[in-house]
Each structure stands twice: as structure tokens, then as C-alpha cells.
């Protein structure tokens, strides 16, 4: 399974009401999702398996599923969530929404049974939280390997996954099916579909599975959305009369070391100047080198 996200890359703002909505002309899969589809197509050969492209989205998402069919996917399925509007929703991006993962898992189990492997992008194009692969793995009760940069096929049902770690390090995992693997877009591009295949698949009907979202108590209560503003620093209150308070607030009578340009100096003189400065301000004691 190749799970393609339906995400928005830009938004539209109504000049009269201020309502924020997703721009349908700039919606579609992220580059990481296309990399996941390419990984799935490459793994299908050694495993003698078929690739099914799935997505959770509105009818406009049929176009990206037809592109997946043209690239080599055997089947496609679109899951449509009922009882909710599609578009830019800040609450879903901030807190992570488990509803799409639950709907996708239910549709896969109903139409195809437990999948051997689900590949998806590590993050959506709309700057989401990247929690969808973890939610999906929990719904399918499958192993998970998140943020993969390289996938190598072993015997059927076994993968060697390389993950990126901090500090330029790598982690190599042995993953067995069933599993959910999210991939980065680095170093992987989706193959170009042949023109006759694209033309033939322009009018292919896409099967639709409708799922009703269950209203659950959200783990995050969104009160407002506004630009980030750092908290003010806590300062001691001024004391004394008016003049003294003004002096403390402005620092007018505070002794300061005026800026000084020293140099160019030789290395030994520069080191001596630095040690003298540290001694003067109490960082070094007398006789400390």
C-alpha cells in the first residue's frame, strides 16, 4: 500500500470575512508521498506483490490516484470522510488528527485485508505534525519505522530500513510485515509515467470508500491562533524615589565598559589582552592563567 496524502501548500483568505481555506489549485501529495510510491513500486517486484495507491481526501484527489495508476500502481482507492469539511484547519495541524488514519485502516481491512506493508511520507506538504504514520501503525497493529531514507528488500516480508538520526548518524532496522514505514523525500523521485498510459488513465473511475468520523474528545483544546510572541522577561521592580527609579530603568548611571577595538595584535599580545579582560570582570582570579 502506498498512502498518499491530500494536503494544501497554500491558502486563500476571503477579503470580506477573513475565512481561511485551502487553495484547490495547490493541493495534492507531498514529495515524500511520491517517494513512498516509488519505494512501493520498487519493492513490488522482488516480493511479487501488487501496489495499491490509497488516499484520504475529497473527489479532487482522484487526479493524484490516476497519476499513481499511470506510474505503475495496480489499484487505487479513495477514502472520503463524512461529517467534516476539507481544507485548512489549524487544530488538525497542531494537535494531530487520528481520524484519517482510523478511516484508512478500516477501509484497507475491509477491502483488502491486513496489508503486508504500508508506505507513506514522513510529513505532509501543509506542515503537519507527521503523526499520521504512527496513528496508522497503531490502528493496523503493525510494526513502524518512521523517517526512513533507504529501504532494501530482503526475503518476502522482510525489509532493511535505514533511518536518519541527529548528528549525521544512521540507524539500520530489520522490519518484518505487517509494517508501516514512512519515508523522507531525499534521494528518491517518482518514475515518469508513459504518455499513452497517462492518456488512457485520465478517465479511469476511482473506487470510493466512505467513512464516518467518530467525534471523540480531543486531546487538545485550541483557544486561539496567533503569531508567536515570546514571553516578556521578568525584571526586579525599581525601588526608591522617582529619579532613582528612572535611573534603574534606563541604566543611565550604570558603569559600562565602552566598546574598544584592539588590534591587530600578535597571538601572545591578544591572549594577554583577553586574560586581562577576564581578570578585570572577575572571571579569573589573580595568578590564574
C-alpha positions in Angstrom: 0.0 0.0 0.0 1.2 3.5 -0.9 -0.7 6.1 1.2 -0.7 9.4 -0.5 -1.7 12.5 1.5 -4.0 15.2 0.2 -2.5 18.4 1.7 -2.6 22.0 0.8 0.5 24.0 0.0 -1.1 27.5 0.1 -4.3 29.0 1.5 -6.8 31.6 0.4 -8.2 34.3 2.6 -11.6 35.8 2.0 -11.1 39.6 2.0 -14.5 40.3 3.4 -15.0 37.6 6.1 -11.3 36.7 6.7 -12.2 33.0 6.4 -9.1 30.8 5.6 -9.5 28.0 3.1 -7.3 25.7 1.1 -6.4 26.6 -2.4 -7.5 23.7 -4.6 -5.0 24.5 -7.3 -2.1 24.0 -4.9 -3.3 20.8 -3.2 -2.0 17.3 -3.6 0.6 14.9 -2.4 3.9 15.9 -0.9 7.3 14.9 -2.3 7.7 12.4 0.5 4.5 10.7 -0.6 5.7 10.4 -4.2 8.9 8.9 -2.8 6.9 6.4 -0.9 5.1 5.4 -4.0 8.4 4.9 -5.8 9.6 2.7 -3.0 6.5 0.7 -3.2 6.8 0.2 -6.9 10.4 -1.0 -6.5 9.6 -3.4 -3.7 6.7 -4.9 -5.6 9.0 -6.7 -8.0 11.1 -8.7 -5.5 8.1 -9.5 -3.4 5.9 -10.4 -6.4 3.2 -8.1 -4.9 0.8 -5.5 -6.2 0.8 -1.9 -5.3 -2.4 -0.2 -4.2 -2.5 3.6 -4.0 -4.8 5.0 -1.4 -5.6 8.4 -0.1 -8.0 10.1 2.3 -9.4 13.2 0.6 -12.1 14.9 -1.5 -13.1 14.0 -5.1 -10.3 16.3 -6.3 -7.8 13.7 -5.0 -8.8 11.3 -7.8 -6.2 13.0 -10.0 -3.3 12.0 -7.9 -4.6 8.4 -7.7 -4.8 8.3 -11.5 -1.2 9.5 -11.7 -0.3 6.7 -9.4 -2.0 4.2 -11.6 -0.2 5.6 -14.6 3.1 5.2 -12.8 2.6 1.5 -12.2 0.1 1.0 -9.3 -2.2 -1.9 -9.8 -5.3 -0.5 -8.0 -6.4 2.7 -6.3 -8.8 3.6 -3.5 -10.0 6.9 -2.1 -11.5 7.2 1.3 -13.9 10.0 1.8 -14.6 11.3 5.4 -18.1 12.3 6.1 -19.2 14.8 8.6 -16.3 17.2 8.2 -15.1 19.8 5.8 -11.8 19.6 3.9 -9.4 22.4 4.0 -7.1 24.4 6.2 -7.7 23.6 9.8 -5.1 24.8 12.3 -6.4 22.4 15.0 -5.6 19.3 12.9 -2.1 20.6 12.2 -1.2 21.5 15.7 -2.6 18.5 17.6 -2.6 15.7 15.1 -5.8 14.1 13.9 -6.2 10.3 14.3 -9.4 10.3 12.2 -7.8 9.9 8.7 -5.6 7.1 9.9 -8.5 5.3 11.5 -10.6 5.7 8.4 -7.8 4.5 6.1 -7.0 1.4 8.3 -10.7 0.4 8.4 -11.0 0.8 4.6 -7.9 -1.3 3.9 -9.0 -4.1 6.2 -12.5 -4.1 4.7 -11.4 -4.1 1.0 -8.0 -5.9 1.1 -7.5 -7.4 4.5 -4.4 -6.8 6.6 -1.7 -5.2 4.3 1.9 -6.6 4.3 3.4 -3.1 4.0 2.1 0.5 4.0 4.5 3.2 2.8 3.7 6.9 3.3 5.5 10.2 3.5 7.0 11.3 6.8 5.4 14.7 6.6 2.6 16.4 4.6 3.1 19.5 2.5 0.9 21.6 4.8 3.5 21.5 7.6 1.6 18.8 9.6 2.8 17.1 12.7 3.9 13.9 10.9 1.8 11.8 13.3 -0.2 10.0 10.6 2.2 7.0 10.2 2.2 6.4 13.9 -1.6 6.5 14.2 -1.9 4.2 11.2 0.5 1.7 12.6 -1.4 1.7 15.9 -4.7 1.1 14.0 -3.3 -1.8 12.0 -1.4 -3.2 15.0 1.8 -3.2 12.8 5.4 -2.5 13.3 6.6 1.0 12.4 9.7 2.6 11.1 9.5 6.3 10.7 11.6 8.7 8.8 13.4 6.2 6.5 16.0 7.4 4.0 16.7 4.0 2.4 14.8 0.8 2.1 16.2 -2.5 0.9 14.1 -5.6 0.2 15.1 -8.9 1.8 13.1 -12.1 1.6 9.3 -11.6 1.2 8.0 -9.8 4.2 11.4 -8.5 5.4 12.9 -5.1 4.9 16.2 -3.4 5.9 15.3 0.2 6.7 17.9 3.0 7.3 16.8 5.9 9.4 18.4 9.3 9.7 19.5 10.3 13.3 20.8 13.5 14.7 24.5 14.4 14.3 24.7 12.7 10.8 24.3 9.2 12.3 22.2 6.4 10.8 20.1 3.6 12.3 19.5 0.3 10.5 16.4 -1.6 11.3 15.1 -5.1 10.3 11.4 -4.7 9.7 9.0 -7.6 9.2 5.5 -7.4 7.9 2.9 -6.2 8.7 4.6 -2.8 9.0 4.1 0.9 8.3 7.2 2.8 7.0 7.3 6.5 6.5 10.0 7.8 4.1 11.7 11.1 3.5 11.8 12.6 0.1 15.6 12.8 0.0 17.3 11.0 -2.9 14.1 9.4 -4.4 12.0 10.6 -7.3 8.8 9.1 -8.7 9.3 7.5 -12.1 7.9 9.3 -15.1 4.8 7.6 -16.5 4.5 6.9 -20.2 2.3 9.3 -22.1 -0.1 6.5 -23.5 -0.6 5.2 -20.0 -1.4 8.7 -18.7 -3.9 9.4 -21.5 -5.6 6.0 -21.0 -6.0 6.5 -17.3 -7.4 10.0 -17.4 -11.0 8.8 -17.3 -10.5 5.7 -15.1 -13.1 5.6 -12.3 -11.6 5.6 -8.8 -13.4 3.4 -6.2 -14.5 5.4 -3.2 -15.0 4.1 0.4 -16.9 6.4 2.7 -16.1 6.6 6.3 -17.9 8.5 9.1 -15.7 10.2 11.6 -16.5 9.4 15.2 -16.5 12.5 17.4 -14.1 11.9 20.3 -12.9 14.1 23.0 -9.9 16.0 21.5 -6.7 15.8 23.4 -6.0 19.5 22.5 -8.3 22.4 23.1 -7.5 25.1 20.6 -8.3 28.5 22.1 -6.8 30.9 19.5 -4.4 31.0 16.6 -2.0 34.0 16.5 1.7 34.7 15.6 4.3 33.6 18.1 5.2 36.2 20.7 7.9 35.4 23.2 7.1 36.0 26.9 8.5 39.2 28.5 11.5 38.8 30.7 10.9 39.0 34.5 12.8 42.0 35.9 13.0 43.2 39.5 10.9 46.2 40.3 12.6 49.5 40.8 12.9 51.0 44.3 13.3 54.4 45.8 12.1 57.7 44.6 11.1 58.8 41.1 14.6 59.8 40.0 16.2 56.6 41.3 13.6 54.5 39.6 14.2 56.3 36.2 17.9 55.7 36.7 17.4 52.0 37.4 15.1 51.5 34.4 17.2 53.4 31.9 20.6 52.4 33.4 21.8 55.9 32.9 24.3 55.8 35.9 25.4 52.2 35.4 29.1 51.9 34.8 29.8 50.4 31.4 32.9 49.4 29.6 33.0 51.4 26.4 33.5 49.4 23.2 37.2 49.1 22.3 38.8 47.9 19.1 42.1 46.2 19.9 44.4 45.1 17.3 45.6 43.7 15.1 47.8 42.1 17.7 50.2 39.2 17.7 48.9 35.9 19.2 50.7 36.4 22.5 49.6 40.0 23.0 46.0 39.0 22.0 46.0 36.3 24.6 47.3 38.7 27.3 44.6 41.2 26.4 41.9 38.5 26.8 43.3 37.3 30.1 43.4 40.9 31.4 39.7 41.4 30.5 38.6 38.2 32.2 40.5 39.1 35.4 39.1 42.6 35.4 35.5 41.3 35.3 36.1 38.6 37.8 36.2 35.5 35.6 39.8 34.8 36.6 41.5 35.2 39.9 44.9 36.8 40.4 47.6 34.5 39.2 45.3 32.3 37.2 46.4 31.5 33.8 
